[in-house]
């Protein structure tokens, strides 16, 4: 999958999503109040922390959100059922929402890297120890700062390749078939 973040003339951002299956979508981001698009914070956070079943990982696997519009490729006959199945199984969407928001806020407000806030957000989601080490949180924050600066200072689209390994699991394709 490949993401291209584009400046929308209305002051928003528009993400062009090219999936490996040939489908191409636009995703409108309602982020006019922020310098850095919120969807970019999701992409960076999920990629840098390795969240395979976050927003963009579920899209890579075949999920489609209501804010997405397919502009190329043939829609799958089971697109809605497949999307619902993938989203139901994904646990990382909530994790991504919580942690991306913390990192996004730190970048927007030019605050220090939010190590404690990420761990606190994780603690609301899970009783397990936070799996993200300080260097991962630092890398996500630094990358978002750099890409946010690039986004703010250039009208050019921002290219963002998505790692093939960061893809949610489609439960239907992982079941063993029995007769």
N, C-alpha and C positions, 0 to 999 in steps of 0.2 A: 504494500500500500504506500501511497505517496500523498502527502498533504501540501497544499499551497495556500498560505494565508494571504488574502488579497484585501486591499483597502476598498471599502465600499464608499461611493460618493456621499452617502447619507451620514458618514461618520462612524459607521459600524465596520465590522470585518466580516468577510465571507471566506469560508474555507472550502477549497476544492479538494474533494477526496477521490482519489483514483485507487480503487480496490484491485487486488490481484485477479479477481474473477471477471474483470473487464467493466464492471459497473462504475460509473462516475456520478458523484453526487455533489451538490452544494449544501453547505451547512451555514445557516445564518447565525451570527453571534450577536446578541444584543448587549454590546459592551461599550457603548458610547461614553459612559461615565468613567471608564478606565483608560489609562494610557496604553496599557498592554492588554490585548484581547484575552478574555477569560478562557476561550478555547485553546489558545496558545499555552496558557498556564497548565491546562489539562494535558496537552500533548507533551510538554516538557517534563512535567512531574511524572507522568506515567512512563515515559521512555527512560528517564534517568533513574527512577526507582524500580523499574522492571515490573510494573503493574500490568500484567498481560490481560486481565479482564476488567480494565477500566473503560472509560468512554471510547477511546480509539481502538482498544483491543477488541471490544465487542463489535465495533463497526467493521474491523478487519475480518472478523469471523462471520459477518453477514447480518448483524443487527442494523436496523434502520430506525432512527428517531423521527418524531413528528416534525422536527425543524429541518429535516433533510429532504432534498428534492433530487430525484434521479434525472440526470440530463443526458446520459449516454449509456449504452448497453441495454440488453433485454432484461426486463424484470423477471425474477424467478417465479415459477408458478406457485411456490410455497413461501414466498418472501415474508409474509406476515407471520405465519406459523413458525418459521425458522427464527425470525427475529425475536418473537416472544419466548421461544425455547432458550435461546442463547442468553437473553436478558434475565430470565428466571434463574438460570444456573450461575450467572456472574455474581460474585461477591465483591469484586473490586470496584464496581461503580461507586458505591458509597464511600469506600476508602479514598478513591480518586477525588470525589467531591470534597471531602473533608480536608485532605492534605493539600490538594491543589489550591484550595481557598486560602489556606494558611500561607503557603509560599507566594501566592499571588499578592496577598495583602502586604507581605514583607517587601516585595519588589515595588509595588505601587507606592507605598509610604516611605520607601528608601530606608527600611529598618534593617538591623543585622539579620544574619541567617537565623531562621526560627527553629532551632534545634528543639527547645523545650516545648514549643507550641505544636510541632509535628508529633512529638511523643504524647502530648496531652490529647490531641485529636485522635491519635491511634487508641489511646486508653478509653475513649468514649465508644469506640467501635468494637474493641476486643480486650479481653483480659490477658491475652498472651503478651509477652514482651514485644515492644516495637521492633519490627524486623529491619528497619532502615537505620544504617549506621550514619554517624555524623558526616563522613565524607560523601555519602550519597545525597544527604540533605543539602550539603554545601554545593555539590555539583549541580543539583537541580536548581537551586537558588541562583547560582552564578550564571548558569546557562540561560535561565529566564531573564535575568538582568541584561545579559548581552543581547539576546534576541529582542527583548523589549526595546532596548536602545536602538537597535537596527530598525525595528518596526516604526518607532517614533520619528526617526530622522530620514527615512527614505519612503518615497511613494511606491517603490518597487514591491512586487510580491515577495513573500518570504517562503522559500522552499524548505520543506521539512520531511525528509525521508523517514519512513516508519520501519523499524526492524521487523523482519518476517517472523521472528520468534515471539514477538509480543502480540499474541493473538489469543482471544478467549477460546475456550473449548465449546464445540457444539455437542451437547450430550448425545444427540442421535448418532453422530458419526463415531462415538467412542464406545457404544454398547456392543457387546458380543451378540452375534446373531445365533439364535437357537431355533431348531426346527421343531 
